[in-house]
Amino acid sequence: MAPNEYEIKKQICEIGRRIYNRNMVAANDGNISVKLNDNEFLCTPTGVSKGFMTPEYICKVDAQGNTIQANKGFRPSSEIKMHMRVYQKRPDVGSVVHAHPTYATAFAIAGIPLSQPIMPEAVIALGCVPIAPYGTPSTTEIPDAVEPYLEYFDAVLLENHGALTWSGDLLSAYMKMESVEFYAELLWKAKQIGEPKEFNEAQIQRLYEIRRQMGLPGRHPANVCVNKDKANCHNCGNCGSSAAPAANDAALVSEITKKVLAQLGK
């Protein structure tokens, strides 16, 4: 039996506490949403700590982010547009989580994508985590910046902002956030003691094949690679394949190329 709305609200509050207690947000940062059906979504309110919510805090919005129900003193997250864009472009998604995990956000601030293949679990379950260009919070700039990545990835860093993950259900979306932060923390620590040793192409392909055999849900660049310059994805064989990126991704690839050249000092 599917959980009722009240039970889902309780789950959102529990995930909010986990995010807060794991130092993934400070003060009133972050937001969480869950899809009920094609036109009803539950979401956290703006201006409250995610570590101290109770079910009556949770708001309900429609597919455009308009308020359907909210108790007095509460209104939907100011970032609801970002969540709605994910649901719009990814019908398979049932929950979206946004947080500011410290290590992952540090990479986002430094402009470094989480793309180095250093852990089997990260390669298999998470894939690459690219960086979406900076957008002003609460505007359509962030949804527009994130949209080109939605077809290919299940997690993205937000430049100078934080991280965004999505999946079929709330717990899975939250676990992706945990995985992003754990991957970022290990990568950062490895860089302090030396150069992280990456898997070679053959090893990556074997891990990708394990993912396919496991039948994991979601999207993964094991099957299609949008970044031909390899700036934002694992050094996979698909980068040299004939599967060209869609036309509407040209601006994305161009932007990534500019950043790489800038980092190289060219």
Secondary structure per residue as TSV (DSSP state, phi and psi in degrees):
chain	resnum	aa	ss	phi	psi
A	1	M	-	360.0	131.6
A	2	A	-	-68.3	143.0
A	3	P	-	-65.5	147.1
A	4	N	-	-79.7	174.1
A	5	E	H	-60.6	-38.9
A	6	Y	H	-63.7	-41.0
A	7	E	H	-64.5	-37.9
A	8	I	H	-65.9	-39.6
A	9	K	H	-60.7	-40.7
A	10	K	H	-63.4	-39.5
A	11	Q	H	-64.6	-40.9
A	12	I	H	-61.0	-42.2
A	13	C	H	-64.1	-39.6
A	14	E	H	-65.0	-43.7
A	15	I	H	-65.1	-37.6
A	16	G	H	-58.6	-41.8
A	17	R	H	-65.2	-40.3
A	18	R	H	-62.6	-45.0
A	19	I	H	-61.3	-43.6
A	20	Y	H	-66.5	-45.1
A	21	N	H	-70.5	-22.5
A	22	R	T	-92.5	12.5
A	23	N	T	62.9	33.0
A	24	M	S	-91.6	-10.2
A	25	V	-	-145.4	159.2
A	26	A	-	-128.4	148.2
A	27	A	T	52.0	-119.9
A	28	N	T	-102.1	16.5
A	29	D	-	-65.9	162.8
A	30	G	-	83.9	163.6
A	31	N	E	-160.6	155.0
A	32	I	E	-137.1	143.5
A	33	S	E	-142.2	155.5
A	34	V	E	-136.9	135.0
A	35	K	E	-84.8	125.2
A	36	L	E	-90.6	-46.3
A	37	N	E	-157.8	-171.8
A	38	D	T	-63.9	-17.1
A	39	N	T	-132.4	16.0
A	40	E	E	-137.7	128.6
A	41	F	E	-138.8	139.8
A	42	L	E	-96.7	143.1
A	43	C	E	-149.9	159.0
A	44	T	-	-73.8	153.7
A	45	P	B	-84.0	163.4
A	46	T	T	-81.4	152.4
A	47	G	T	74.5	21.2
A	48	V	S	-132.0	153.0
A	49	S	-	-73.0	133.0
A	50	K	T	-73.4	-9.9
A	51	G	T	-87.1	-6.8
A	52	F	S	-131.8	28.5
A	53	M	-	-84.3	153.0
A	54	T	-	-126.5	162.6
A	55	P	G	-51.5	-32.0
A	56	E	G	-70.9	-11.5
A	57	Y	G	-72.3	-28.8
A	58	I	-	-73.1	135.6
A	59	C	E	-104.0	163.5
A	60	K	E	-123.0	133.5
A	61	V	E	-129.6	165.9
A	62	D	-	-94.7	-174.2
A	63	A	T	-66.7	-15.3
A	64	Q	T	-97.2	0.9
A	65	G	S	86.3	7.4
A	66	N	-	-77.8	144.1
A	67	T	E	-69.5	127.1
A	68	I	E	-97.2	-43.0
A	69	Q	E	-152.5	134.5
A	70	A	-	-156.1	133.6
A	71	N	-	-69.8	158.2
A	72	K	T	-55.5	132.6
A	73	G	T	92.2	-3.2
A	74	F	-	-124.9	145.1
A	75	R	-	-144.5	153.9
A	76	P	B	-56.7	155.2
A	77	S	-	-49.9	141.8
A	78	S	T	-69.0	-13.4
A	79	E	T	-98.6	16.6
A	80	I	H	-61.9	-27.2
A	81	K	H	-59.5	-38.0
A	82	M	H	-64.2	-43.8
A	83	H	H	-62.9	-45.5
A	84	M	H	-63.1	-33.1
A	85	R	H	-66.2	-37.5
A	86	V	H	-62.8	-48.5
A	87	Y	H	-62.7	-37.3
A	88	Q	H	-63.8	-42.7
A	89	K	H	-90.8	-16.3
A	90	R	-	-128.8	85.0
A	91	P	T	-60.3	-18.9
A	92	D	T	-79.5	-9.7
A	93	V	-	-85.6	135.2
A	94	G	-	-115.6	-6.9
A	95	S	E	-159.8	148.2
A	96	V	E	-132.3	137.7
A	97	V	E	-128.3	130.5
A	98	H	E	-122.1	130.5
A	99	A	E	-148.9	178.1
A	100	H	-	-123.1	57.7
A	101	P	-	-59.3	135.2
A	102	T	H	-63.2	-46.3
A	103	Y	H	-69.1	-47.2
A	104	A	H	-61.7	-41.1
A	105	T	H	-67.6	-32.9
A	106	A	H	-61.5	-41.3
A	107	F	H	-64.6	-39.0
A	108	A	H	-64.1	-38.5
A	109	I	H	-69.6	-36.8
A	110	A	H	-78.7	-9.0
A	111	G	T	74.6	29.9
A	112	I	-	-112.9	114.3
A	113	P	-	-70.2	155.5
A	114	L	B	-88.9	80.5
A	115	S	-	-124.1	1.0
A	116	Q	-	-81.9	124.1
A	117	P	-	-79.9	96.4
A	118	I	-	-122.9	-13.5
A	119	M	-	-133.6	131.7
A	120	P	H	-55.7	-43.9
A	121	E	H	-62.3	-40.3
A	122	A	I	-68.8	-41.1
A	123	V	I	-64.9	-42.7
A	124	I	I	-74.1	-53.0
A	125	A	I	-90.9	-30.6
A	126	L	I	-104.5	-42.0
A	127	G	-	76.8	-163.4
A	128	C	-	-78.7	152.5
A	129	V	B	-123.3	97.2
A	130	P	-	-77.6	176.2
A	131	I	E	-113.1	122.4
A	132	A	E	-81.7	140.6
A	133	P	-	-57.0	154.5
A	134	Y	-	-62.0	140.9
A	135	G	-	-138.2	150.0
A	136	T	-	-70.1	125.6
A	137	P	T	-54.2	145.8
A	138	S	T	72.6	2.9
A	139	T	S	-107.3	177.9
A	140	T	T	-79.1	-1.4
A	141	E	H	-63.2	-40.5
A	142	I	H	-69.2	-49.3
A	143	P	H	-54.8	-41.0
A	144	D	H	-64.8	-37.2
A	145	A	H	-71.6	-34.2
A	146	V	H	-79.6	-32.2
A	147	E	H	-50.6	-44.6
A	148	P	H	-61.0	-19.3
A	149	Y	H	-92.1	-15.2
A	150	L	H	-63.8	-34.5
A	151	E	T	-69.5	-25.5
A	152	Y	T	-110.4	-18.3
A	153	F	-	-133.1	164.7
A	154	D	S	-117.6	7.4
A	155	A	E	-157.6	148.5
A	156	V	E	-150.5	143.9
A	157	L	E	-86.3	145.2
A	158	L	E	-105.8	117.4
A	159	E	T	-52.7	126.2
A	160	N	T	56.3	29.9
A	161	H	T	-140.7	-60.7
A	162	G	E	168.8	-143.1
A	163	A	E	-137.4	154.3
A	164	L	E	-136.0	129.2
A	165	T	E	-131.0	155.2
A	166	W	E	-150.0	152.8
A	167	S	E	-164.3	-173.3
A	168	G	S	-71.0	-25.3
A	169	D	S	-145.9	170.2
A	170	L	H	-61.8	-48.4
A	171	L	H	-62.1	-40.9
A	172	S	H	-65.5	-40.1
A	173	A	H	-64.4	-40.3
A	174	Y	H	-66.3	-42.7
A	175	M	H	-61.2	-33.4
A	176	K	H	-63.9	-37.9
A	177	M	H	-63.7	-42.7
A	178	E	H	-58.7	-44.0
A	179	S	H	-64.6	-40.8
A	180	V	H	-60.0	-46.9
A	181	E	H	-67.6	-40.4
A	182	F	H	-64.5	-43.4
A	183	Y	H	-60.0	-46.5
A	184	A	H	-64.1	-41.5
A	185	E	H	-63.9	-44.9
A	186	L	H	-65.3	-40.1
A	187	L	H	-64.2	-43.2
A	188	W	H	-61.9	-45.9
A	189	K	H	-66.1	-37.9
A	190	A	H	-63.3	-36.0
A	191	K	H	-68.6	-20.9
A	192	Q	H	-75.4	-25.0
A	193	I	H	-111.5	-2.4
A	194	G	S	162.4	-171.9
A	195	E	-	-88.8	120.7
A	196	P	-	-55.1	134.9
A	197	K	-	-83.7	120.1
A	198	E	-	-94.9	154.1
A	199	F	-	-67.6	149.4
A	200	N	-	-84.3	174.4
A	201	E	H	-59.9	-40.5
A	202	A	H	-64.1	-41.6
A	203	Q	H	-65.0	-40.1
A	204	I	H	-63.0	-43.5
A	205	Q	H	-63.6	-36.1
A	206	R	H	-65.9	-39.4
A	207	L	H	-67.1	-39.5
A	208	Y	H	-63.0	-37.5
A	209	E	H	-66.8	-36.4
A	210	I	H	-61.6	-41.2
A	211	R	H	-60.2	-45.4
A	212	R	H	-61.6	-42.6
A	213	Q	H	-65.7	-33.1
A	214	M	H	-73.4	-19.4
A	215	G	T	64.3	37.0
A	216	L	-	-64.1	141.1
A	217	P	-	-74.3	169.3
A	218	G	S	94.3	-172.8
A	219	R	-	-108.3	155.8
A	220	H	-	-159.3	135.9
A	221	P	T	-70.3	7.7
A	222	A	T	-66.4	-25.5
A	223	N	T	-101.3	-30.0
A	224	V	-	-151.0	139.8
A	225	C	-	-121.2	118.8
A	226	V	-	-85.3	-18.6
A	227	N	-	-103.2	94.5
A	228	K	T	-68.9	-21.5
A	229	D	T	-88.1	2.7
A	230	K	S	65.0	14.4
A	231	A	S	-72.7	-25.9
A	232	N	S	-127.9	21.9
A	233	C	S	-149.5	165.9
A	234	H	-	-58.4	153.9
A	235	N	-	-75.0	66.1
A	236	C	-	-94.7	156.0
A	237	G	G	-61.0	-26.7
A	238	N	G	-65.5	-18.3
A	239	C	G	-64.2	-24.4
A	240	G	G	-104.5	11.7
A	241	S	S	-81.5	178.6
A	242	S	S	-86.2	-0.1
A	243	A	-	-77.2	87.4
A	244	A	-	-75.0	153.6
A	245	P	-	-67.8	154.5
A	246	A	-	-63.4	157.0
A	247	A	G	-59.3	-35.9
A	248	N	G	-75.3	-0.2
A	249	D	G	-97.6	1.6
A	250	A	H	-59.9	-42.2
A	251	A	H	-64.7	-38.4
A	252	L	H	-61.0	-49.7
A	253	V	H	-62.7	-39.9
A	254	S	H	-61.8	-43.1
A	255	E	H	-64.3	-42.7
A	256	I	H	-62.7	-42.8
A	257	T	H	-60.7	-42.8
A	258	K	H	-60.1	-41.5
A	259	K	H	-65.6	-42.0
A	260	V	H	-62.8	-45.2
A	261	L	H	-62.9	-38.0
A	262	A	H	-64.2	-40.2
A	263	Q	H	-66.2	-29.8
A	264	L	H	-83.2	-6.9
A	265	G	T	79.7	24.8
A	266	K	-	-102.7	360.0
